[in-house]
């Protein structure tokens, strides 16, 4: 049982720590201290659900239904392009976080919908979390323990990233650092979107 748990924990950590659209969005929310705990909870919950349904059966369904992956691919490319362009515009006109606080505040519903979009419109979530984690988990002697390990990695990472970004917010929120963050986010989002389009 422990072997399956740690196998899931290690694989989950290895996949989730790579900076991607979801992590970039959560980092931004953490720096802004804008519903960052709720966003971390959404990310962790979505990951937990996708890991479990992957380990317990959906991985096989996705392999047989490329149309589902195609829908996620094109929807994800459109959303990531839009989000990347917004980050690029912010990077070209950088302001510190204190000045950003004078901007119109976004509602929690809007932020959480964006978190869901960043999470569920990214086909890599289905390829990595459902197919890879799911297919390997289905082969374990204790698939439940394996899924629990992968879910533990997600929860630890997402809440750690949100709280760490909020804690470092005074340093990260300076205009120069914020410009760097926005350029990085724009480059990442547009690169991922281009990769989806050119596949």
N, CA, C and O of each residue as an XYZ file, in Angstrom:
796
protein
N       0.815     -1.198      0.000
C       0.000      0.000      0.000
C       0.861      1.266      0.000
O       0.600      2.197     -0.762
N       1.899      1.297      0.866
C       2.776      2.470      0.927
C       3.530      2.666     -0.384
O       3.760      3.796     -0.816
N       3.912      1.559     -1.012
C       4.616      1.662     -2.292
C       3.725      2.331     -3.342
O       4.185      3.200     -4.083
N       2.470      1.935     -3.406
C       1.529      2.544     -4.353
C       1.298      4.015     -4.023
O       1.229      4.854     -4.921
N       1.179      4.325     -2.728
C       0.963      5.712     -2.307
C       2.133      6.592     -2.749
O       1.929      7.651     -3.342
N       3.356      6.148     -2.457
C       4.520      6.974     -2.798
C       4.764      7.029     -4.304
O       5.306      8.015     -4.803
N       4.377      5.998     -5.023
C       4.466      6.043     -6.484
C       3.551      7.139     -7.028
O       3.952      7.926     -7.886
N       2.321      7.181     -6.521
C       1.386      8.231     -6.930
C       1.847      9.604     -6.505
O       1.711     10.567     -7.260
N       2.395      9.710     -5.297
C       2.887     10.989     -4.778
C       4.017     11.520     -5.649
O       4.018     12.696     -6.013
N       4.977     10.669     -5.987
C       6.131     11.107     -6.780
C       5.729     11.484     -8.203
O       6.168     12.509     -8.724
N       4.900     10.663     -8.825
C       4.473     10.986    -10.190
C       3.627     12.252    -10.198
O       3.810     13.113    -11.059
N       2.705     12.371     -9.252
C       1.868     13.562     -9.168
C       2.699     14.816     -8.976
O       2.455     15.830     -9.630
N       3.691     14.754     -8.075
C       4.552     15.913     -7.825
C       5.358     16.261     -9.070
O       5.492     17.434     -9.420
N       5.893     15.244     -9.739
C       6.699     15.498    -10.926
C       5.922     16.182    -12.038
O       6.462     17.040    -12.737
N       4.668     15.813    -12.204
C       3.847     16.412    -13.258
C       3.350     17.797    -12.880
O       3.310     18.692    -13.724
N       2.976     17.980    -11.634
C       2.300     19.224    -11.254
C       3.249     20.381    -11.012
O       2.866     21.537    -11.188
N       4.495     20.093    -10.609
C       5.426     21.170    -10.279
C       5.907     21.890    -11.527
O       6.311     23.051    -11.451
N       5.874     21.223    -12.677
C       6.253     21.909    -13.918
C       5.325     23.105    -14.110
O       4.102     22.970    -14.061
N       5.930     24.294    -14.331
C       5.108     25.508    -14.444
C       4.282     25.447    -15.719
O       4.812     25.294    -16.820
N       2.999     25.569    -15.548
C       2.075     25.575    -16.681
C       1.021     26.641    -16.473
O       1.144     27.482    -15.582
N      -0.012     26.607    -17.293
C      -1.040     27.646    -17.251
C      -1.715     27.722    -15.883
O      -1.954     28.812    -15.365
N      -2.017     26.581    -15.310
C      -2.709     26.530    -14.026
C      -1.847     27.135    -12.924
O      -2.320     27.949    -12.131
N      -0.577     26.732    -12.880
C       0.328     27.253    -11.860
C       0.574     28.746    -12.036
O       0.657     29.480    -11.051
N       0.692     29.204    -13.284
C       0.914     30.627    -13.536
C      -0.278     31.452    -13.056
O      -0.104     32.515    -12.459
N      -1.483     30.962    -13.316
C      -2.681     31.676    -12.871
C      -2.737     31.726    -11.348
O      -3.037     32.771    -10.770
N      -2.451     30.607    -10.702
C      -2.481     30.556     -9.238
C      -1.403     31.461     -8.642
O      -1.640     32.123     -7.631
N      -0.226     31.493     -9.257
C       0.849     32.374     -8.797
C       0.399     33.829     -8.838
O       0.619     34.583     -7.890
N      -0.233     34.217     -9.943
C      -0.723     35.594    -10.079
C      -1.748     35.919     -8.994
O      -1.692     36.986     -8.384
N      -2.675     35.004     -8.756
C      -3.695     35.236     -7.738
C      -3.074     35.310     -6.346
O      -3.519     36.091     -5.504
N      -2.046     34.497     -6.106
C      -1.369     34.537     -4.817
C      -0.672     35.865     -4.591
O      -0.752     36.429     -3.500
N       0.012     36.373     -5.614
C       0.696     37.662     -5.498
C      -0.318     38.775     -5.255
O      -0.080     39.678     -4.452
N      -1.441     38.704     -5.948
C      -2.497     39.712     -5.763
C      -3.264     39.523     -4.465
O      -3.971     40.425     -4.016
N      -3.121     38.327     -3.854
C      -3.901     37.941     -2.671
C      -5.392     38.081     -2.969
O      -6.167     38.565     -2.144
N      -5.764     37.652     -4.144
C      -7.145     37.767     -4.615
C      -7.745     36.372     -4.758
O      -7.553     35.706     -5.776
N      -8.461     35.944     -3.748
C      -9.129     34.636     -3.740
C      -8.143     33.489     -4.020
O      -8.515     32.480     -4.619
N      -6.903     33.650     -3.589
C      -5.884     32.648     -3.913
C      -6.132     31.306     -3.229
O      -5.817     30.257     -3.791
N      -6.695     31.333     -2.019
C      -6.996     30.067     -1.334
C      -8.131     29.345     -2.053
O      -8.094     28.126     -2.218
N      -9.131     30.098     -2.475
C     -10.255     29.488     -3.208
C      -9.786     28.919     -4.547
O     -10.231     27.848     -4.961
N      -8.879     29.643     -5.228
C      -8.346     29.150     -6.499
C      -7.539     27.871     -6.265
O      -7.651     26.914     -7.031
N      -6.729     27.857     -5.209
C      -5.967     26.645     -4.885
C      -6.909     25.480     -4.618
O      -6.645     24.353     -5.035
N      -8.004     25.752     -3.925
C      -8.978     24.698     -3.627
C      -9.624     24.167     -4.907
O      -9.815     22.959     -5.053
N      -9.965     25.078     -5.845
C     -10.546     24.653     -7.132
C      -9.559     23.784     -7.898
O      -9.924     22.729     -8.416
N      -8.289     24.237     -7.969
C      -7.263     23.479     -8.697
C      -7.061     22.097     -8.081
O      -6.989     21.096     -8.793
N      -6.971     22.053     -6.757
C      -6.760     20.774     -6.074
C      -7.960     19.850     -6.240
O      -7.798     18.649     -6.456
N      -9.166     20.409     -6.139
C     -10.375     19.594     -6.294
C     -10.481     19.016     -7.705
O     -10.770     17.832     -7.879
N     -10.242     19.866     -8.713
C     -10.288     19.381    -10.104
C      -9.256     18.289    -10.335
O      -9.549     17.271    -10.963
N      -8.033     18.505     -9.820
C      -6.989     17.497     -9.971
C      -7.396     16.188     -9.301
O      -7.220     15.110     -9.868
N      -7.938     16.293     -8.093
C      -8.333     15.089     -7.362
C      -9.396     14.304     -8.127
O      -9.326     13.079     -8.224
N     -10.384     15.022     -8.669
C     -11.450     14.357     -9.431
C     -10.881     13.701    -10.683
O     -11.194     12.549    -10.984
N     -10.034     14.447    -11.421
C      -9.467     13.906    -12.660
C      -8.543     12.718    -12.393
O      -8.536     11.752    -13.156
N      -7.767     12.788    -11.318
C      -6.892     11.655    -10.967
C      -7.742     10.427    -10.670
O      -7.459      9.336    -11.166
N      -8.776     10.603     -9.868
C      -9.600      9.447     -9.481
C     -10.342      8.845    -10.667
O     -10.392      7.624    -10.814
N     -10.924      9.702    -11.519
C     -11.640      9.119    -12.648
C     -10.675      8.535    -13.673
O     -11.036      7.625    -14.419
N      -9.446      9.055    -13.713
C      -8.439      8.460    -14.590
C      -8.023      7.088    -14.092
O      -7.987      6.121    -14.854
N      -7.706      7.012    -12.793
C      -7.274      5.741    -12.199
C      -8.392      4.701    -12.269
O      -8.133      3.514    -12.467
N      -9.643      5.157    -12.104
C     -10.743      4.200    -12.036
C     -11.576      4.101    -13.312
O     -12.729      3.673    -13.266
N     -10.990      4.503    -14.475
C     -11.669      4.173    -15.722
C     -11.725      5.135    -16.874
O     -11.820      4.684    -18.015
N     -11.671      6.461    -16.650
C     -11.871      7.383    -17.770
C     -10.706      7.384    -18.752
O     -10.883      7.729    -19.920
N      -9.516      7.001    -18.292
C      -8.356      6.988    -19.186
C      -8.651      6.155    -20.430
O      -8.320      6.564    -21.542
N      -9.267      4.998    -20.249
C      -9.594      4.128    -21.384
C     -10.603      4.803    -22.316
O     -10.501      4.671    -23.535
N     -11.570      5.520    -21.754
C     -12.578      6.202    -22.564
C     -11.953      7.304    -23.418
O     -12.296      7.451    -24.591
N     -11.039      8.077    -22.833
C     -10.396      9.163    -23.583
C      -9.545      8.631    -24.726
O      -9.484      9.244    -25.792
N      -8.896      7.510    -24.515
C      -8.094      6.906    -25.585
C      -8.984      6.573    -26.770
O      -8.559      6.696    -27.919
N     -10.230      6.147    -26.498
C     -11.146      5.756    -27.555
C     -11.960      6.929    -28.113
O     -12.676      6.752    -29.098
N     -11.871      8.125    -27.509
C     -12.665      9.279    -27.960
C     -11.772     10.502    -28.200
O     -11.736     11.413    -27.374
N     -11.062     10.525    -29.316
C     -10.196     11.672    -29.602
C     -10.969     12.978    -29.775
O     -10.385     14.057    -29.681
N     -12.283     12.890    -30.027
C     -13.094     14.110    -30.166
C     -13.091     14.925    -28.872
O     -13.073     16.155    -28.915
N     -13.107     14.246    -27.722
C     -13.086     14.955    -26.442
C     -11.784     15.726    -26.286
O     -11.791     16.867    -25.823
N     -10.674     15.120    -26.667
C      -9.375     15.788    -26.587
C      -9.338     16.964    -27.563
O      -8.770     18.010    -27.248
N      -9.940     16.799    -28.750
C      -9.949     17.879    -29.746
C     -10.724     19.093    -29.239
O     -10.293     20.229    -29.435
N     -11.867     18.861    -28.588
C     -12.651     19.970    -28.035
C     -11.829     20.724    -26.992
O     -11.780     21.954    -27.004
N     -11.189     19.990    -26.098
C     -10.358     20.621    -25.080
C      -9.179     21.353    -25.709
O      -8.777     22.418    -25.241
N      -8.626     20.772    -26.775
C      -7.467     21.372    -27.435
C      -7.790     22.752    -28.000
O      -7.070     23.712    -27.726
N      -8.864     22.867    -28.786
C      -9.183     24.137    -29.428
C      -9.747     25.149    -28.443
O      -9.455     26.340    -28.546
N     -10.547     24.694    -27.495
C     -11.033     25.601    -26.457
C      -9.894     26.122    -25.605
O      -9.849     27.302    -25.258
N      -8.972     25.230    -25.270
C      -7.812     25.634    -24.482
C      -6.923     26.607    -25.223
O      -6.437     27.571    -24.631
N      -6.698     26.375    -26.514
C      -5.856     27.276    -27.313
C      -6.448     28.684    -27.348
O      -5.723     29.670    -27.213
N      -7.766     28.775    -27.529
C      -8.429     30.088    -27.582
C      -8.314     30.808    -26.248
O      -7.973     31.990    -26.201
N      -8.603     30.087    -25.154
C      -8.550     30.722    -23.840
C      -7.132     31.150    -23.480
O      -6.930     32.259    -22.986
N      -6.151     30.288    -23.719
C      -4.773     30.606    -23.359
C      -4.223     31.760    -24.192
O      -3.430     32.559    -23.693
N      -4.638     31.856    -25.464
C      -4.220     32.984    -26.298
C      -4.769     34.290    -25.723
O      -4.043     35.275    -25.590
N      -6.051     34.283    -25.387
C      -6.671     35.476    -24.802
C      -5.977     35.871    -23.504
O      -5.669     37.045    -23.297
N      -5.732     34.905    -22.635
C      -5.105     35.194    -21.343
C      -3.666     35.670    -21.531
O      -3.216     36.576    -20.829
N      -2.939     35.059    -22.482
C      -1.557     35.448    -22.759
C      -1.453     36.863    -23.282
O      -0.547     37.601    -22.895
N      -2.372     37.258    -24.161
C      -2.367     38.621    -24.700
C      -2.643     39.625    -23.589
O      -2.031     40.693    -23.552
N      -3.551     39.293    -22.692
C      -3.820     40.187    -21.559
C      -2.572     40.375    -20.704
O      -2.268     41.495    -20.294
N      -1.849     39.298    -20.430
C      -0.627     39.386    -19.630
C       0.435     40.205    -20.353
O       1.163     40.973    -19.726
N       0.525     40.042    -21.683
C       1.502     40.799    -22.468
C       1.193     42.293    -22.412
O       2.106     43.105    -22.262
N      -0.064     42.660    -22.527
C      -0.460     44.078    -22.435
C      -0.087     44.633    -21.061
O       0.411     45.755    -20.964
N      -0.323     43.864    -20.003
C       0.042     44.318    -18.660
C       1.550     44.479    -18.525
O       2.021     45.412    -17.874
N       2.313     43.566    -19.140
C       3.770     43.623    -19.047
C       4.326     44.859    -19.751
O       5.334     45.418    -19.321
N       3.675     45.281    -20.824
C       4.140     46.457    -21.566
C       3.794     47.756    -20.851
O       4.373     48.804    -21.137
N       2.840     47.681    -19.914
C       2.464     48.862    -19.123
C       2.480     48.479    -17.649
O       1.436     48.459    -16.996
N       3.681     48.172    -17.120
C       3.748     47.621    -15.757
C       3.397     48.647    -14.687
O       3.756     49.821    -14.775
N       2.694     48.171    -13.689
C       2.438     48.946    -12.476
C       2.625     48.005    -11.300
O       2.515     46.788    -11.444
N       2.906     48.571    -10.148
C       3.055     47.740     -8.954
C       1.718     47.219     -8.487
O       0.668     47.674     -8.941
N       1.758     46.277     -7.589
C       0.521     45.693     -7.085
C      -0.313     46.725     -6.343
O      -1.542     46.676     -6.396
N       0.335     47.665     -5.647
C      -0.425     48.681     -4.934
C      -1.290     49.477     -5.901
O      -2.446     49.779     -5.605
N      -0.718     49.822     -7.075
C      -1.503     50.538     -8.083
C      -2.577     49.647     -8.682
O      -3.652     50.126     -9.045
N      -2.299     48.369     -8.786
C      -3.291     47.436     -9.333
C      -4.501     47.317     -8.420
O      -5.602     46.998     -8.869
N      -4.293     47.572     -7.162
C      -5.411     47.455     -6.222
C      -6.466     48.526     -6.473
O      -7.600     48.409     -6.008
N      -6.086     49.579     -7.216
C      -7.077     50.610     -7.550
C      -7.908     50.196     -8.762
O      -8.922     50.824     -9.064
N      -7.474     49.129     -9.465
C      -8.249     48.635    -10.596
C      -9.562     48.054    -10.076
O      -9.692     47.721     -8.898
N     -10.515     47.942    -10.970
C     -11.799     47.361    -10.594
C     -11.589     45.924    -10.119
O     -11.031     45.093    -10.834
N     -12.045     45.653     -8.908
C     -11.868     44.318     -8.341
C     -12.724     43.308     -9.101
O     -13.850     43.598     -9.506
N     -12.162     42.117     -9.281
C     -12.927     41.052     -9.930
C     -13.709     40.294     -8.869
O     -13.253     40.144     -7.735
N     -14.866     39.827     -9.240
C     -15.678     39.061     -8.293
C     -15.064     37.676     -8.105
O     -14.322     37.187     -8.957
N     -15.388     37.056     -6.971
C     -14.892     35.716     -6.719
C     -15.401     34.750     -7.788
O     -14.669     33.855     -8.210
N     -16.647     34.924     -8.229
C     -17.203     34.036     -9.249
C     -16.394     34.115    -10.535
O     -16.116     33.089    -11.156
N     -16.012     35.330    -10.943
C     -15.231     35.488    -12.173
C     -13.857     34.838    -12.038
O     -13.398     34.154    -12.952
N     -13.203     35.053    -10.898
C     -11.875     34.471    -10.673
C     -11.954     32.944    -10.668
O     -11.103     32.279    -11.258
N     -12.960     32.390    -10.011
C     -13.085     30.929     -9.942
C     -13.454     30.331    -11.298
O     -13.025     29.224    -11.622
N     -14.247     31.054    -12.093
C     -14.534     30.587    -13.456
C     -13.269     30.577    -14.307
O     -13.062     29.670    -15.113
N     -12.426     31.592    -14.123
C     -11.154     31.615    -14.853
C     -10.255     30.464    -14.403
O      -9.559     29.860    -15.220
N     -10.270     30.164    -13.110
C      -9.480     29.038    -12.598
C      -9.964     27.728    -13.208
O      -9.157     26.877    -13.580
N     -11.280     27.566    -13.310
C     -11.834     26.366    -13.941
C     -11.453     26.292    -15.415
O     -11.137     25.217    -15.925
N     -11.483     27.436    -16.100
C     -11.123     27.455    -17.519
C      -9.662     27.084    -17.707
O      -9.337     26.267    -18.568
N      -8.764     27.683    -16.901
C      -7.331     27.381    -17.008
C      -7.082     25.900    -16.743
O      -6.195     25.291    -17.342
N      -7.868     25.333    -15.847
C      -7.694     23.926    -15.487
C      -8.313     22.986    -16.517
O      -7.644     22.074    -17.005
N      -9.579     23.199    -16.851
C     -10.320     22.212    -17.636
C     -10.238     22.409    -19.146
O     -10.566     21.495    -19.902
N      -9.803     23.591    -19.601
C      -9.650     23.800    -21.046
C      -8.238     23.506    -21.522
O      -7.891     23.788    -22.669
N      -7.435     22.949    -20.653
C      -6.063     22.595    -21.012
C      -5.996     21.094    -21.284
O      -6.120     20.292    -20.359
N      -5.800     20.709    -22.541
C      -5.784     19.262    -22.835
C      -4.656     18.508    -22.150
O      -4.732     17.289    -21.996
N      -3.592     19.228    -21.731
C      -2.507     18.548    -21.016
C      -3.009     17.977    -19.692
O      -2.470     16.990    -19.191
N      -4.046     18.601    -19.129
C      -4.638     18.065    -17.900
C      -5.172     16.658    -18.152
O      -5.007     15.764    -17.322
N      -5.810     16.473    -19.299
C      -6.388     15.167    -19.608
C      -5.308     14.168    -20.015
O      -5.370     12.988    -19.668
N      -4.320     14.660    -20.754
C      -3.248     13.764    -21.191
C      -2.379     13.332    -20.014
O      -2.050     12.153    -19.880
N      -2.005     14.294    -19.158
C      -1.125     13.977    -18.031
C      -1.891     13.378    -16.862
O      -1.596     12.273    -16.405
N      -2.887     14.132    -16.385
C      -3.566     13.733    -15.160
C      -4.457     12.512    -15.352
O      -4.438     11.585    -14.543
N      -5.241     12.521    -16.438
C      -6.175     11.404    -16.617
C      -5.482     10.217    -17.286
O      -5.509      9.105    -16.759
N      -4.865     10.448    -18.439
C      -4.290      9.313    -19.174
C      -3.038      8.750    -18.517
O      -2.968      7.552    -18.242
N      -2.036      9.615    -18.260
C      -0.766      9.108    -17.723
C      -0.932      8.615    -16.292
O      -0.637      7.458    -15.993
N      -1.403      9.491    -15.407
C      -1.580      9.094    -14.007
C      -2.614      7.969    -13.913
O      -2.430      7.010    -13.163
N      -3.700      8.093    -14.679
C      -4.750      7.084    -14.629
C      -4.301      5.720    -15.107
O      -4.581      4.706    -14.469
N      -3.601      5.697    -16.235
C      -3.177      4.398    -16.770
C      -2.151      3.727    -15.871
O      -2.178      2.508    -15.701
N      -1.242      4.514    -15.292
C      -0.263      3.921    -14.377
C      -0.928      3.491    -13.068
O      -0.575      2.463    -12.490
N      -1.887      4.286    -12.613
C      -2.579      3.940    -11.372
C      -3.399      2.680    -11.494
O      -3.497      1.896    -10.549
N      -3.997      2.482    -12.674
C      -4.827      1.293    -12.881
C      -4.001      0.004    -12.807
O      -4.543     -1.075    -12.569
N      -2.685      0.127    -13.014
C      -1.819     -1.054    -12.991
C      -1.275     -1.364    -11.596
O      -0.639     -2.399    -11.395
N      -1.519     -0.479    -10.639
C      -0.988     -0.672     -9.285
C      -1.748     -1.768     -8.544
O      -2.918     -2.034     -8.821
N      -1.062     -2.389     -7.608
C      -1.737     -3.393     -6.783
C      -2.751     -2.725     -5.857
O      -3.756     -3.334     -5.489
N      -2.487     -1.473     -5.481
C      -3.408     -0.690     -4.646
C      -3.732      0.627     -5.354
O      -3.177      1.664     -4.991
N      -4.618      0.610     -6.355
C      -4.901      1.843     -7.103
C      -5.459      2.972     -6.240
O      -5.218      4.145     -6.529
N      -6.199      2.635     -5.188
C      -6.726      3.658     -4.302
C      -5.622      4.409     -3.578
O      -5.677      5.632     -3.453
N      -4.621      3.681     -3.101
C      -3.483      4.310     -2.415
C      -2.678      5.162     -3.394
O      -2.200      6.240     -3.041
N      -2.532      4.678     -4.607
C      -1.818      5.425     -5.644
C      -2.541      6.745     -5.938
O      -1.911      7.801     -6.006
N      -3.859      6.676     -6.110
C      -4.642      7.892     -6.360
C      -4.526      8.852     -5.186
O      -4.413     10.061     -5.390
N      -4.553      8.337     -3.964
C      -4.419      9.178     -2.776
C      -3.061      9.878     -2.754
O      -2.969     11.043     -2.369
N      -2.016      9.176     -3.164
C      -0.685      9.784     -3.219
C      -0.623     10.917     -4.220
O      -0.073     11.979     -3.929
N      -1.187     10.695     -5.405
C      -1.188     11.734     -6.439
C      -2.029     12.936     -6.007
O      -1.654     14.080     -6.264
N      -3.151     12.681     -5.357
C      -4.011     13.762     -4.855
C      -3.282     14.541     -3.755
O      -3.386     15.766     -3.697
N      -2.550     13.848     -2.888
C      -1.783     14.513     -1.828
C      -0.758     15.476     -2.414
O      -0.565     16.576     -1.897
N      -0.101     15.060     -3.497
C       0.883     15.929     -4.147
C       0.210     17.191     -4.676
O       0.749     18.289     -4.533
N      -0.964     17.043     -5.285
C      -1.689     18.196     -5.823
C      -2.087     19.175     -4.725
O      -1.875     20.381     -4.852
N      -2.658     18.658     -3.660
C      -3.115     19.519     -2.570
C      -1.934     20.283     -1.963
O      -2.009     21.492     -1.747
N      -0.851     19.563     -1.694
C       0.336     20.194     -1.099
C       0.897     21.279     -1.999
O       1.227     22.370     -1.533
N       1.008     20.982     -3.301
C       1.589     21.945     -4.230
C       0.717     23.188     -4.400
O       1.211     24.309     -4.283
N      -0.563     23.000     -4.671
C      -1.418     24.149     -4.962
C      -1.544     25.089     -3.765
O      -1.460     26.307     -3.925
N      -1.745     24.538     -2.571
C      -1.859     25.415     -1.402
C      -0.508     26.017     -1.031
O      -0.442     27.158     -0.574
N       0.568     25.260     -1.224
C       1.901     25.805     -0.967
C       2.229     26.959     -1.910
O       2.790     27.971     -1.490
N       1.877     26.803     -3.190
C       2.129     27.866     -4.166
C       1.305     29.111     -3.849
O       1.825     30.226     -3.886
N       0.027     28.924     -3.537
C      -0.844     30.064     -3.226
C      -0.358     30.815     -1.991
O      -0.270     32.042     -2.002
N      -0.043     30.080     -0.927
C       0.392     30.719      0.318
C       1.785     31.324      0.181
O       2.057     32.396      0.722
N       2.667     30.633     -0.544
C       4.019     31.162     -0.762
C       4.010     32.442     -1.568
O       4.730     33.387     -1.244
N       3.195     32.484     -2.625
C       3.100     33.695     -3.448
C       2.522     34.845     -2.641
O       2.979     35.981     -2.768
N       1.515     34.564     -1.805
C       0.926     35.617     -0.971
C       1.943     36.125      0.052
O       2.012     37.325      0.317
N       2.720     35.227      0.618
C       3.729     35.597      1.610
C       4.814     36.473      0.986
O       5.280     37.429      1.606
N       5.218     36.141     -0.255
C       6.254     36.908     -0.961
C       5.682     38.108     -1.708
O       6.413     38.814     -2.402
N       4.392     38.340     -1.570
C       3.719     39.389     -2.324
C       4.377     40.769     -2.216
O       4.475     41.459     -3.231
N       4.833     41.205     -1.029
C       5.455     42.534     -0.962
C       6.671     42.666     -1.890
O       6.902     43.732     -2.460
N       7.433     41.606     -2.039
C       8.592     41.642     -2.938
C       8.168     41.437     -4.387
O       8.623     42.149     -5.283
N       7.296     40.462     -4.606
C       6.878     40.141     -5.972
C       6.019     41.224     -6.602
O       5.897     41.282     -7.826
N       5.423     42.084     -5.781
C       4.451     43.053     -6.290
C       5.070     44.333     -6.844
O       4.340     45.197     -7.330
N       6.400     44.482     -6.785
C       7.026     45.689     -7.322
C       6.871     45.731     -8.845
O       6.830     44.682     -9.488
N       6.784     46.931     -9.426
C       6.532     47.035    -10.876
C       7.507     46.235    -11.742
O       7.089     45.578    -12.695
N       8.808     46.283    -11.418
C       9.795     45.562    -12.238
C       9.577     44.057    -12.154
O       9.614     43.358    -13.167
N       9.349     43.565    -10.944
C       9.126     42.124    -10.769
C       7.812     41.734    -11.418
O       7.719     40.685    -12.055
N       6.782     42.583    -11.257
C       5.485     42.274    -11.851
C       5.573     42.219    -13.372
O       4.927     41.384    -14.006
N       6.378     43.115    -13.958
C       6.574     43.080    -15.414
C       7.188     41.746    -15.823
O       6.759     41.136    -16.802
N       8.194     41.294    -15.073
C       8.838     40.016    -15.357
C       7.828     38.871    -15.251
O       7.795     37.984    -16.104
N       7.005     38.897    -14.197
C       5.993     37.846    -14.016
C       5.014     37.842    -15.199
O       4.704     36.786    -15.751
N       4.530     39.040    -15.584
C       3.564     39.107    -16.682
C       4.176     38.666    -18.011
O       3.521     37.978    -18.794
N       5.436     39.059    -18.274
C       6.095     38.601    -19.502
C       6.228     37.080    -19.494
O       5.991     36.416    -20.503
N       6.612     36.541    -18.334
C       6.749     35.088    -18.229
C       5.429     34.373    -18.447
O       5.367     33.358    -19.141
N       4.366     34.914    -17.845
C       3.044     34.305    -17.996
C       2.582     34.402    -19.451
O       2.055     33.437    -20.005
N       2.783     35.584    -20.074
C       2.383     35.748    -21.476
C       3.123     34.757    -22.364
O       2.515     34.100    -23.209
N       4.447     34.646    -22.172
C       5.245     33.723    -22.990
C       4.777     32.290    -22.804
O       4.666     31.534    -23.768
N       4.504     31.922    -21.557
C       4.077     30.562    -21.268
C       2.714     30.244    -21.875
O       2.532     29.206    -22.513
N       1.765     31.147    -21.669
C       0.410     30.915    -22.179
C       0.400     30.855    -23.704
O      -0.227     29.971    -24.288
N       1.091     31.793    -24.350
C       1.095     31.829    -25.816
C       1.868     30.651    -26.400
O       1.511     30.141    -27.463
N       2.920     30.217    -25.718
C       3.675     29.048    -26.187
C       2.822     27.789    -26.106
O       2.801     26.980    -27.033
N       2.114     27.630    -24.979
C       1.238     26.459    -24.829
C       0.132     26.509    -25.874
O      -0.189     25.486    -26.480
N      -0.462     27.698    -26.097
C      -1.528     27.834    -27.089
C      -1.013     27.506    -28.488
O      -1.685     26.810    -29.250
N       0.180     28.006    -28.831
C       0.762     27.719    -30.138
C       1.010     26.228    -30.310
O       0.769     25.664    -31.377
N       1.498     25.594    -29.239
C       1.726     24.153    -29.308
C       0.445     23.379    -29.555
O       0.444     22.382    -30.278
N      -0.654     23.839    -28.953
C      -1.944     23.176    -29.164
C      -2.434     23.373    -30.605
O      -2.969     22.449    -31.218
N      -2.245     24.582    -31.133
C      -2.726     24.889    -32.489
C      -1.922     24.142    -33.546
O      -2.475     23.668    -34.538
N      -0.613     24.042    -33.326
C       0.274     23.471    -34.344
C       0.369     21.958    -34.284
O       1.044     21.355    -35.118
N      -0.289     21.329    -33.321
C      -0.233     19.854    -33.221
C      -0.818     19.199    -34.450
O      -0.853     17.972    -34.538
